């Protein structure tokens, strides 16, 4: 019987040995590198090259017969968005084609992501980007979403425009167009603006339609506070048409709505939104 100390030493030595990368030994990976010898060092830098992750054959299949030409293998570059999506969801099963509005526009995963194993890509950026994105998200989104891009250049724009991932901070590109409709947009805004998110005992009725969009522009506005109107009074009057008789709009004191109704997003003390 071995001494317990000897067994412990053997265990430590075993655990200290380098673990071989299982992906290197799998058929459909090392066989591909016989011809595509430059791909190995590139893809090993990416999440797809980690042990136990994707094999070449998972995305491209294998050459049929003895012909190693590009014509009898899956080409994600040539075969179109449907082929790309089908290949990617083998592993990324959480993304469903029906959920993404981008798939309706003839776009797929490689419209924004890069596998980072082609010589062209590696020359431009030898270190893979986070999530294998081709560029900063704002630069990926703006060519198609030109109206929000223009809004971000207005005098008052959302503060998120100062960060690289400004679009995906609020939008999930893998979700549908209904993502930010109704009350959902309030939950999105509340992540950064918790003071306006509630819950409140008295809810501003204006927030029950389009939520924050009833009063604010989400991307940018020519008006302070990203308001839909140039003046707070005009914004309030667009809904509150039946003012009390003593709210004489000829007097300045009644033109400054929020000087009295300061809890404009909601209140726990007053249904008139007094603070």
N, C-alpha and C positions, 0 to 999 in steps of 0.2 A: 504493500500500500504506500502510495506516495505521501511524502510529508506535506502538510497543508501549505507551508511556506513555499515549497517548490511549485505546487499547483498554482499558487497566487502569482508567482514570478512568470510562469508560462502564460498565464492569462493576460498579464500586463504586456508581455512581449507580443502576444497575438494581436491585441487591440491596437498596439502601436504600429503595426505593419500597415503600409498604405493600401487602401481599399481600391481594387482595380475598377476602372470605369466600365460598368456593365455595357453601356451603350457602344463601346469600342469593339466588343466581341459579338455583337448581335449581327445576324445576317440582315442585309438591308442597310447597313451603315459602313462597315469596314470594306465590304466588297465594292461599294460605290467609290471609296477613296482610292482604289487602284487606278482609276482613270481621273477622278476629280480630286487629285491630291492637294489642291490648294484650298479646298473647302473646309477640311478638318480643323486647321488652326483657327479659322474664322468663326465657325459655328460653335466651337467649344467655348468661346467667350460669351455666348448668348445663353439665355435660359433653356433653349432647345437642345443645347449640347451637354447639359448636366446629366450625370448618371441616371439611367432609368427614364429619361425623357424621350423626346421624339426621335425617330429614325428617319433617314432619308426616304425610305420606302413608305412611311406613314403618309407623307405628303405627295410624293411623286410616283409611287408604285415602283415596279421593276420593269426593266426592258424585257419585252417579249421575244422569245427565241434567242438567236445568236446575234441579232442586229443591235448594236449599242447606240443607234442614232436617236436624236431627240424627237423623232416622229412617232416612236412607239412607246412613249412614256408620258406621264402627266406633266404638262408644262403649265404651272400656275400663272405664268406671265402671258401665255397665248390662249389658254383655254377659257378665259372669261371668269366673271365674278361668281357664277354658280359653282364652278369647279373649285375655286379658291375657298368659298364658304364651306363647301362640303368637306374639304380637306382639314380646315381649321377646327370645325366643330367636333371632329373625332376626339380631340382632347379638351377643347374649350366648349364643353357641352352646355354650359350655362347660357350661352348666347344662341338665341333662336332667331331664325331669319324673319319670322313673322313679327318679331318685337322691334326690329330696327327699321326706321324710316329710310335709312341710307340704302338698304337693299332694294327699295322701290325705285331708287334713282340710278340703278345700274352700278352701284358701288359695292365693294366687298372689303375684306380685311386689309388686303395689300394696298388699298387706296390711301390708307393712313399709316400702316405698319410696314416694316421691312424685316426680312429674315436675317439680314446682316451677314450673309454668307456669299455674296457676290463680290467680285473684285472691284466693280464700279462703286458700290456702296462703301466698301472698306477704305478705298482711296480717299473718299470724301471725309469719312469719319471712322477711324480705325476702332474706336471704342463704342460699343453698342449703346444706344440711348435707352433711357428708362422706358419700359414697356415696348421697346423696339419701334418707337415712333419715328417717322421719317423727318419730322421737324417739330418745332414748338406747336402746341395745339392751336394757338391763335392763328398761326400761319397756315395750318392745315385746314382750318374751318373757313377762314375769310374768303378764299376764292369762290366758294359756293354761297356762303352766307354774307353777301355784300351789304345788305341793309344793316344788320347789327354791327358790322365792321365800321360802317359810316357813323353809326350812333356813338360808337366809342370815341370818335374824333370830335364830338360836339363839346361845347364849352364846359358842360358839367357831365362827367361820365362816371360810370361805376368804378369804385376804387379797385375792384378786381382787375382792371385793365393794366395795373402795374405789375402783375405777376404773370409768369410764363403760361400757366395752365388756366387762364381766365375762363375759357369756355367750359371746360369739364368740371370746374368748381361748382357749376350749377346744372349743367346738362350732361346726361349720360348718352354718348353717341350710339350706344347699343340699344337704347330704348326707343319707344315710339314717339310720334308727334304729340301724343296726349300727355306726355310726362309732366309738363308744367301747367296743366289746365286746372281750373277750379281751385280748391283749397290747397292743392299740392304745392302751389307756388309759395304760399305762406310758410309752409314748412321749410322750403328751400331758403327763403329769405331769413327765416328765424335762426338758421344756423349761424349766421354772422350778425344778425340784429336781434338778439334774444330779448331786448327790452321792449320790442314791438310785437313779439310773438305771442304773448299771453301764457297761459289762459287768463281771460278776464271775465269778471262777473257781468260787465256790461260791454258788449261787443259792438264796435262801430259797424253799422249795417252796410256801409259802403264796401266793407271788406268781404261780404258774402257772395258777391258776383265773381269778379275776376281776381279777388284777393288784392294783393298789393298793387296790381296793375290798374286798379280803379283810379288811383291817384298818381302813381309813379311810372316812369319809363325805366325798364330794367337795365338797359345798356347805356343810354346817354340821352341827354335832353338839353335844349337851350335854356332851360329854367333851373334855378337853384333847387337843390334837394331832389333833382330828377323829376320834378312835378310835371303833370300833363298840361297845366295852365301856367301862364306867366305870373299869376298872382294867387296867393292862397285864398283870398276872398272869392275870386271868380271860380276857383275849384270847388269851394264849399257851396256856392250858389248854384252850381250845375245840378246838385241834388236837392239842396234845401231851398226850395222855391217859396215855400210858405213860411216866411219869417214872422216871429212875434212882432206886434205893432210897434213896440218900443225900439226895435232894432233898425233905427233910422239910418239908412245907408248914406245919407248926406253927411253924417257925422263920422269923423275919423275913428272915434272910439269903437264904433260898431263895424268898422271895416276890417279890424284886426281880430279875426275870429279866434285864432289860437292864443290870443292874450288872455282870454277867459277859459276857453275850452282847450286847455293845454294837453289833456290826456287823449289826444285825437285818435290814437291807434286802439284805445280800449282803456277801461277803468275798472277798478275794484271798489270804488267809493261813490260814484255818481253816474247816473244814466244820462246826464247832460255833459259828461266827460270833463267835469271840473277836476282839478288836481287836489 
